[in-house]
């Protein structure tokens, strides 16, 4: 930040960085796929970075890879902040791969059992029917 202030300012403006530390996961075209702003302990940061990899695979429509990566986050971060989001997107990736709506219903059921009251469970509530 201090040694390369002009470059820091240019990139900060380009990517809309509002706070540091800021880690942006970019795809090969330089498009942002995931962002982590603010300090996180090591395990939480690793979970967030893995979420980013899952989001990139999802964006590339590589549903099996996205599902696998989101599942890895869920396994590594069982009760952490990234887990409900990982479970949500794992279910969406499974649905995208199979077009079977039972994947969404199963995901909603798992979210209500493990992460009741979270924003991700609320987002999935439309899958209950």
C-alpha positions in Angstrom: 0.0 0.0 0.0 2.7 2.4 0.9 5.4 1.3 -1.4 3.2 1.2 -4.5 0.5 3.7 -3.6 -0.4 4.7 -7.1 -0.9 1.0 -8.2 -2.8 0.3 -5.0 -5.1 3.3 -5.7 -5.6 2.2 -9.3 -6.5 -1.4 -8.5 -8.6 -0.3 -5.6 -10.6 1.9 -7.8 -10.9 -0.6 -10.6 -12.2 -3.3 -8.2 -14.1 -1.1 -5.8 -12.1 -2.1 -2.8 -13.5 -0.4 0.3 -11.5 -2.0 3.0 -8.3 -3.9 3.6 -7.2 -6.6 3.7 -9.1 -7.4 0.5 -8.6 -10.6 -1.5 -10.3 -10.9 -4.8 -10.4 -14.1 -6.7 -10.3 -13.4 -10.4 -10.8 -15.7 -13.3 -8.4 -15.9 -16.3 -10.3 -13.0 -17.9 -9.7 -10.8 -14.9 -13.4 -11.0 -13.8 -14.0 -11.0 -10.1 -15.5 -14.3 -8.9 -15.3 -14.0 -5.1 -14.2 -11.4 -2.6 -13.0 -11.5 1.0 -12.7 -8.2 2.8 -11.4 -7.8 6.3 -9.3 -10.0 8.5 -10.3 -13.7 9.0 -8.6 -16.4 11.0 -6.7 -18.9 8.8 -9.4 -21.6 8.7 -12.1 -19.1 7.9 -10.0 -17.5 5.2 -9.2 -20.9 3.6 -12.9 -21.8 3.6 -13.7 -18.4 1.9 -11.0 -19.0 -0.7 -12.4 -22.4 -1.5 -15.9 -20.9 -1.9 -14.3 -18.7 -4.5 -13.0 -21.6 -6.4 -16.5 -23.2 -6.3 -18.0 -20.0 -7.6 -15.5 -19.9 -10.4 -16.3 -23.5 -11.4 -20.0 -22.6 -11.2 -19.6 -19.6 -13.4 -17.8 -21.9 -16.0 -20.8 -24.2 -15.8 -18.6 -27.1 -14.6 -21.3 -28.3 -12.3 -19.5 -31.5 -11.0 -16.4 -29.5 -10.1 -18.5 -26.8 -8.4 -20.5 -29.3 -6.4 -17.3 -31.0 -5.3 -15.6 -27.8 -4.3 -18.6 -26.6 -2.3 -18.8 -30.0 -0.7 -15.2 -29.7 0.3 -15.9 -26.4 2.0 -18.8 -27.9 3.9 -16.6 -30.8 5.1 -13.7 -28.6 6.1 -15.8 -25.8 7.7 -18.6 -27.9 9.2 -19.9 -25.2 11.6 -18.1 -22.1 10.2 -19.5 -19.1 8.5 -18.9 -20.5 5.0 -20.7 -23.8 5.6 -24.3 -22.6 5.0 -23.4 -20.9 1.7 -21.4 -23.9 0.6 -24.3 -26.2 1.3 -26.7 -23.9 -0.6 -24.5 -23.7 -3.7 -23.7 -27.4 -3.6 -27.4 -28.1 -4.0 -27.7 -25.6 -6.8 -24.8 -27.1 -8.6 -26.3 -30.6 -8.2 -29.6 -29.3 -9.6 -27.9 -27.6 -12.5 -26.1 -30.9 -13.3 -29.2 -33.1 -13.1 -32.2 -30.8 -13.5 -33.7 -32.8 -10.7 -35.6 -30.5 -8.4 -35.3 -33.0 -5.5 -31.7 -31.8 -5.2 -33.1 -28.4 -4.1 -35.6 -29.9 -1.7 -32.9 -32.1 -0.1 -30.6 -29.1 0.2 -33.4 -27.0 1.9 -34.0 -29.9 4.3 -30.3 -30.1 5.1 -30.1 -26.4 5.6 -33.0 -26.3 8.0 -31.5 -29.2 10.0 -28.0 -27.8 10.2 -28.3 -24.0 9.7 -31.8 -23.0 10.7 -32.2 -19.2 10.7 -29.3 -18.4 8.5 -29.7 -16.2 5.4 -28.9 -19.1 3.2 -31.7 -21.2 4.7 -34.1 -18.4 4.1 -33.0 -18.1 0.5 -33.6 -21.8 0.0 -37.1 -21.6 1.6 -38.8 -21.4 -1.8 -37.5 -25.0 -2.4 -39.6 -26.4 0.4 -42.8 -26.9 -1.7 
